[in-house]
Amino acid sequence: MSVTLLAPLCALLYLAATGMQLLQISQGGRRMSRPVLAVTLLALASHAAIVWQTVFLEDGIHLGFFRVSALIFLVINVACLASLWRRPLQNLLAALFPLSALSVLVATFAPDTAAGTTDTTGGMLLHIASSILAYAVLTLAAVQSALLALQDHQLRHRHTRGLVQVLPPLQLMESMLFELLWIGVTLLTIAIVSGAVFVDDIFAQHLVHKTVLTMVAWLLFSVLLWGHYQLGWRSMTAVKFTLGGFALLMLAFFGSKLVLELILERG
């Protein structure tokens, strides 16, 4: 199927899965139902086909601003779905799916903002893959922290209906957040080290802000993990550090690509 036909279909599947999941949440469901899972798998399959046809082309790998967004959201959704066998993260999908729908439409119909990369060595592929996986997992951590903040706020104000009824206990929500942070920081460490080894000059003029912001984000996440296990930091402290680190990470990656590719047109 043509990607121009597949993209709207994929977006509709994501929106349908969002509506079905929200309906299930409103009815107090704590697990993803089989109909929601079926629609989700169809959406992911079409999303993967779109990424394959827009990112991995004959003239190289196209990682422009719009196309890499679709790739990252695909990885985020797959990571979240794969985690369901161990942790109840299905409520995150209701927030991720509408953004995924937008990403596939933009990746398909917006102009490419960067030329294809053909000279990708094994080391560079490791850097790219670990970076994308780190962004994906830490995005899940950021969404998880936002839900944790809402849950904490409702419990502090003695609101026992609505969101509190469908989310796992607060202690489990915190445990899930720190598990995601550990995985994300490990992947981000691999991305930084591989970048230092295999990228010619990570402090070149067009990379310096991306490198510095990424390292500051890594430092924030690392301080949070240390504070949690050594000083017992929890709840809103974890939320603030997580969202702060995530904001820096997104500014480092998407902010630099936005300026270079869409404003300066240096893709």
N, C-alpha and C positions, 0 to 999 in steps of 0.2 A: 504494500500500500504506500502511496505517495506520502511523504512527510507532511505536506501541506494539508492533507486530509486526516492524517494520523494525529497531528497535534491537537486540533479541536476535539477529536474523540477522546484523547487522553485527558484533556482538561475536563471534559464532561464526566468522565469516569472518576476523576479525583474529587470533583464537586459532589457527585452522587455518593461516593464513599464518605465524604465529610458529613453530608446530611444524615446518612444512615448511622454514622458513629455518634453524632450529636443526639439523634433520636434515642439511641441505645443508652447514652449517658443520662438523658433526661428521665429515662425509665428505670434508672438505678443499676444498669448493667455494668459489671466490673470486668468482663472479658469480651474480646472481639468475637462477634458472632460469625458463623460460617458465611452468610450472605455478604457481610462487610468484608470479610477476608477474601472472598471470591472477586468482588469488584476491585479491591485493593490490588490483588495479584494481576488482574487485567490491566489496571492503570500502570503498574510497575513495568509490565512487559512492554506496553506501548511506549512508555517513557524511555526504557532501555533502547528500543528500536530508534527512537528519535535522536537520542544521544549518539548512537552508533552512526547515524546518517548525517549528523551535523558536526560532530566533534572529530571522529576518526575517519578522515578522508584520504584519498590517494596521494594528495600533495602534502600530507603530514597531519599532525594533531593540532586542531584549532581550539585554542584555549582563550578566546576572546571573552570580554566581559559578560556578554549574554549567554554564550554557549557553555562556559565553565559554570555558570550559575545552575543551568539545567543538570549538568553532571554532578555537581555537589548535592543538589536536592535529591537526585536519584540515590546517591550513596547514603545520605541521611535517612531516607525512607527505608532502604534495605537494612541499614544498621538498626533502626528502630524496630522493624518487623522481626529481624533475627533475634532481637533481645527479648521478645515476648515469651519465649520458652522459659525464661528465667525470672524476668521482672515485668510487672504490669505497667508498661509504658504506652499502652494503646491510646490513652487520652491525649498524648502529645501529637498523635497523627491528625487530630481534628484541627490543630493549629498549623501543621506542616503541609497538609494536602492542598489548601487553597493557594499557598505560596508556590507549591510545586506546579499546580495548574498554570499559574501565571508564568513560571519560568520556562515551561515547554513552549508556550505560545510565543514568548519573546525570543527564545532561542531559535525558533523556526522562522519567524517573520521579520525580525529585526536584522539589519545588515551586520555582516561579520566585521568585528572591530580589530582583528589581529590576523596576521598571516600565519599559515600553517608552519609548524615546527617539525623538521625532518631529522635533525641531527641529535636525537634523543638517545644518549648512552644509557647503559644500565644504571649508572649512578644518578643521572638526571631523572630517570623513570622512578627510582626509589624516592627521590626528593619530591617529585610531583605527586606520587601516590600517597606518601605519608602525609604530605600537606593537606591533600583533599580529605583523607580519612580523619586527620586531626580536626579540620574545620567541621566535618560532619558530626563527629562525636561531641565536640564542644558546643555545637549548635544545639544538640539534644540536651546537653547540660544546662545551657542558658534557658531553654524553654522549661526544663524541669525546675530550675531555680525560680522562674516566674510563677509557676504553679505552686511551688512551696511557699512563696511570699504571700500569695492569695490565701492559701490554706492557713498559714500562720496568722494572718490578719483576721480571718473569720473566727478562728478559735479564740484569739485574744478578746474578741468582741462577743464571744459566746453565741456565734451563729452556727447552729448545728445542722442546718438544712442546706440544700443546694450543692455547691462544690464539695463541701466536706463529706457529704454522704457518698459520693462516687469516687473520691480519691482514696488511695491507701492511707494507713495511719501515718502521722507526721514523722515518726522515727524511721519508718520504711522509706518515706519520700526522701529524707536526708541521706539515708544509706544509699539509695539509688543515685542521688546526685553525686556523692563522693566516688562511687564506683565509676560513673561516667567521667568524672574529672581525672581520676587515676589513668584511665585508658587514654583520654584525650591528651593529657600532659605527656604521657609516654610517647604517643605518636608525634606530638609537636616537637619533642626532644629529638626524635629521629629525623624529622623534617629540618630542624635547625642544623644539626650536625652534618647531615648529608648535603645541605645547602652550602655549608662552610667548606666542605671537602670538594664538591663537584661543580659548584657554580664558580665561574672564573673570578668574579669580584663581587661579593655580596654587599659591599659597601660602596659600589659604584653609584654615581649620582642618581640614576633612575631606580635604584634599589635601596638606597640608604634608609629612607623613611619606612619602607616596608620591613626591612631588617630590624631597625631599632624598635618599632612598634610591636613587632612579633616577639622580640626578646623581652620587652617590658610586660607584655601579656603573659608570656611564659613565667616571668618572675612573680606576677600577681597570683597566678594559679598555684605555683609552687609554694609561695608563702601561705596561701590558704590551706593547702594540704598539710604543711608543717604545723600551722596553728591549730588545725583540727585535731591532729593526733598528739600534739605536745601540750597544747593549752586548752583543748576542748572547745574550740570555736564551732558554733552551730548556727542553725536557723538564719536570721537576717544578716549576720556577719558573712556567712557563706554565700548568701544571695548577692550581697553588694560586691564581694570580691569576684564572684562568677560573672555577673553582668558587666562589671568594669573590665575584666580581662577579655570577655567576649567582644565588647565594644571596640577595644583596642585592636583585637585580632581582625575583626571585620573591616575596621578602618585601614589596617595594614594591607589586607588583601584586596578588598573591593574598592577601597578608597584610592589606592595607588593605581589600580586598573582603570578606574573611572577617570582619573586625571590624565593618565598617559594615553589611553585609547580613545576616549570620547571628547576630551577637552583639547589635549595637545595633539591628538591623532598620530601617536607614535607607536601604534600597535605593530 
